[in-house]
């Protein structure tokens, strides 16, 4: 390879497309192009000796993608990343069993002491790792800190080698274009919350912990084995977008129509009255929603519920909560009934025992219509996948 520039689009200077691509070359129709392998596979097709002589950035890129063959470094790094992803997510899930506030009395709680918590979970403020953040209330674990360190280095290196993946990421403007890309956003969501919590330990943002689950999406990078599947769905949506748009319009129209019919049928039904927090507003002894006798309630012409006879104050007269609405009808408006209507269209009827006769008629019609209307997108996508796979198999045989 002496005196030869390093081509990024094909081994040995070849720029042939993947056999899974139906491209415009050779008289093909560009409109029928099927996405195949990306640029990284051109480098991956080289043997170990060729890869070892590549420039540093190309070698780093291949290691990050799990495609660097010398000494199996690519596979090793890929295995480490997968192990960290699975371990950190498993620790996040299991850690919920050892939160003292909720499970302090559980018989298994003492199985994980301070050292165990410091290594895996990071629930305790006194596990000795608070120095990693600003303030004594920051808590983390060794597993989480190591994972964040490796993922941070990984992201910096990916940003450095982004232009190898695609020329549109070249230069500073290209790097800025890379930041909002799908995998970049996944990487940032996997790491940035840790730094935010470390710098703002007194701000309790529970959602930042849940964002660790985005690390699952990092596994989509692995050897590109999921890329073709994702590209397949993207191609199906592109091919069927007009028909899918029509199906979505029909589905939305059906949803609004069903919600409107339920509103007409159930807006005066006292069995649909719900009192979410009766212990705060109602008389003593009424603690749960089921304790309220809704048969004693009255619904006025505006849809407001008055359950005075049932022991709950009417709308807006409670001195402590002047704008409170202790009880309301679940179908008091079309928007409020839209949620339950959508559940019905997907085959769930959580309020079936409370429906009036008219509501049951609407529910029956909903179940019949839902089978026809809401099954359309599934059939369209399934047929689209079958057609595209058939096209790819035909291209391979050709």
N, C-alpha and C positions, 0 to 999 in steps of 0.2 A: 504493500500500500504506500510505499515510499513515493513522494512526489504527487500523490493523488489526494484531491480534496475529499473531505468526508461527506458523501451524499446522505441526506436525511430522508430521502423518499424511496430508497430501495437499496438492497444489498448489491454491491458491485456495480452501482450506477443504474440499476434497473429501476424503472418507475412504473412497472406493471401493476395494475390494480389487483386487489384481492380477488380470488376466484368467486367470492360471494358477492361481488359487485356487478351489476348489470349496467355498464357505463355506455357513454355515447360513442366510444371508439369502435372502429370496425363497422360503422353503419348503424350502430345501435341508436335507440331513441333516448336522448338525455332526460326526457320527462319520465322515463321508466327507471331511472337510476335508483338502485337500492344501496343504502349505506353499508359499507363493509368495515374493514380494519382501518384504524387511524394511523398517523404517521409513525407512531412508536413501533409498530410491528415491522416496519422496514428495517429498523435497527435490530429488532429482536430476531429476525430471520438469519442474521449473521452467526457464524459459529463462535466458539469461545475465544479462539486466538484472534479473530478479527475484532471482537468486542473489547478485548484487553488492550488493543492498540488505539482505541478511540480516544479523543480528547476527554479531559476530566469531566466536563459538563455532561457529555453524552453518557459517560459511564455512571455518573451520579443519577442521571435521569433513568437509566435502565435499572439501577438498583432500586430506586424509589418505586418503579413500576413492577418490580419482581421479575424482571426479564434479563438480568445480568447473569450470564452462564458461568464465567470463571469462578471456581471454588464454590459454586452454588450460592453465591452471596445474595442474588436476587431472591431465591426461594427462602433463604434464611431470614432475610429482612421481611419478606411477605408474611412468613410464619410468626415472626415477632409481633408485627402489627396486628394480625388477626388475633393472636393470643392476648394482646393488650386490650383490644376492643371487647372481646368476649369477657375477659376478666373484669374490666372496669364496669361493664354493664351488669354482669352478674353480681358484683359487689354492691352496686347501686340498688339492685333489687333486694338482695339479702339484707342490706343495711337497714331497710325499713322495719325489719323484725327486731332491731336492737336500738330503737329510739326510746329513750327512757320515759319521755313524756307520754307515750302511747302504750308502750309494752313493758314498762318498768316492773310490773307485777307478774309478768309471764314467767313460767318455770324455766324457760330456756335462756332468759335474759343474761344470767350470770355466766353463761358459757363463753361469752366474748368480753374479756376485761379490757383494761386500758391499752395493753400492748396489742391485743388483737384489733382493737378499734383503730389504733395508730397505723397498723399495717394495712388494713383492708377497707375500713368503713368511714372513718372521720366524722363520727356523730358527736363526740365529746369535745368540749372546749378545753379540757385539761389533759388531752392525750399527748401533749408535748410538742405539737407541730404548729402551734399558733404563731411562732416566729416567722413562718413562711408568708404570712400576710401582715397587714397593718392593723394592729389591735388584738386584744386578747380573746375576742369572741370569734375569730376566724378559726374554722376547723376543717381539716382535710386528712388525707391518709397518704402513706408512702406510695401505695399503688397509684393513687390519683396524681400525685406529684410527678412520679416517673412517667406516667402516661402523658401528662401535659408537656413535660420536657421534650419527650421524643416527638410528639405531634407538632410542637412548636418548631423544632429543628426541621422536621419533615416539611412543614408549610413554607418555611424560609427557603429551603432548597428547591421546592417545587416552583416557587416564585422566580427563583434564579434560573431555572431550566424551562420555564413556561414556553419560550419561543421555539423549543425543540418539538414540543407537542403540536404547535401550530404557529405559522409565521405571523398570524394576526396579533400574537402576544409579544412581538419583538419591540424592543425599546421601552422607554418609560411609559409612553401612552399605551403600549401593548400590555404592559404589566398592570396598569390601571384597568384595562379592559378585562384582564384575567380575574381580578378580584371579585366581581359580581357573577362569575361563572358558577355553574351548579356545584362542582366539586370544591371549588374554593369556598363557597358559602358553607358547605357542609363542614369543611375543615375549620372555618372560623367559629361556627356554632359549637364545635367540639372542644374548642380551647378558650376562646375569649371569655365565656362566663366564669371560668376559674380565676382569671386575672381581675375581673370585675369584683368578684366576691372577696378576693384577697385585698384589693384596694379600698373596698367599701364594706368591711365586715359588719358594721352596725346596720346596714340596710338589708332587711330580710326579704329577698326576692326568691321565693321557692321555685319559680319556674326555671331559674338558671341551673338548678340541679337536674331538672328533667331534660334539659337540652343535651345531656350526655347521651341520650338515646339516639341522637343524630349520628353518633359514631357508627351505628349499624350501616349507614349509607356509605361510609368509607369503604366498606367491603365490596361495593360495586366496582371499585377500581381494580380489584384483584385480577390480574392477568387478562383483563378485558373480557372475562367469561360472561359477565352480565351485560356488557356493552351492546352486543348484538341483539340481545333480548329487548333492551331498552330502545335501541334504534328501530327494531321491528315494530314496537308499539307506536313510536313516533311516525314511522312511515304509514302505518295503518290509519292513524288520525289524520295525517296529511292527505291520504288518498280518499278518505271517507268524510272529510270535514263538512262538506255540504249536506250530506245525508244525515250525519250526526247532529249538525246544527238544526235540521228540521225535526229530528227526533227529540232534541232538547226542548225545542219550542212546543211541540205537542205535549211533552211531559210536564212542562211548566204550566201550560194552559190547563191540563188535566188536574194538576195539583191545586191551582187556584179555584177551579170549578168545584172540586171536592170539598175544599175548605169552606167555600161559600154555601154549599148544600148542608154541610154539618152545622154551620152557623145558623142557618134558617131552622134546622130541625132541633137544635139543642140549646139555643140561647135562653129559653124559658124553662129548661129542665133543671129542677132543684137538685137532682142527683149529681149534676155536674158542678155543683158548688164545692169549692175547695178552700179550706182555712189553713194556710201553711204554718202559722205560729200562734195557735190559740192560747197558749200559756202566757203570751205577752199582752193580749188584749181582752180575752174573754174572762168570764167569771171563774172563781176558784173551783177547782175540780175538773175543769176542761183543759187537759194537757196535750192531747194528741188530736190531729185532724179528724180521726174517726169518732172522737167524743162529741163532736158537734152534730146535732140532729138537724140536718139540712132541710128536712120536710117542714120545719117551722120557719124557714127563711122565705123572704119575699124578694123578687126581682122586679125593679121598677122599669118604666118605659125606656129609660136611658141605659139599662143593662146593669145598674149598680145593685149590689146585694145588701139586703138588710136582714141580719140574723139576730135582732134584738131579742126576739122570743126564744131563741136558742141559746142565749147567754153571751152573745158577742155584740159589741157596739156596731152601729151602722157606719157607713163611709164618712170620714171626716169629722166625727164628733168626739173622738177620744181626746181628752185634754193633754195627755202626755205625748201622743202622736197625732197631731191635728190633721195630717194628710194621709194617715194610714188607711189601708183598705184590708181589714182583717180577713174578709171572705170575698171571693169573686167566682164567677162562672168561667170555666175553662174555655168555653166557646162564646165569650162575651163579645168578640169581634172576629173578623176573618183572619187578621194576622195572628191573634192569639190561638186560634184553632188550626193554623197552618202546620204547626209542629206535629200535632197528633194526627192530622190528615196525612202528612208525609209518612209517619209510621205505619198508618193503615195501608198506604200504597205499597209499602215494602213488606206487607203481610203481617204486621204486628197490630194487635187490637188491645192495648192495655186497659181501655175503659169499656170493654164489651159489656160488663155487668151493669154499667150505669147508663147505657144508651136507652133512649126512648124507642118506641116502636118505629117512628119515622127515622131515627138515627140508625136503627138496625137495617132498615131498607137501604139507606144511603151507604152503610158499611158493606152490605152485600154487593151492591153495584160497584163500589170501590174495589172490592176484591176481584171481581170479574174484569173490570177495565184495566186494573194494574197488571194482570197477567199478560195482556196484549200490549199495553203501551210501554211499561217499564222493562219489558224483555227485549224491546227493539235494539237499544244500544249494544246489548250483549251479543245478539245475533249478528249485527253489523260488524263488530270488532272481530268476532270469531271467523266470519267469512273473509274479512280482510286479511287476517293472519294466514288463513289457508291459501288464499290467492297469492300472497307475497312469498310464502314458503315454496309454493309450486313454481313461481317464477325463478327463485334462487336455485332450486333443484334443476330446472331446465337450463339455466346458465351454466351450472357446473357440468352437466352432461355435454353441453355444446363446447 
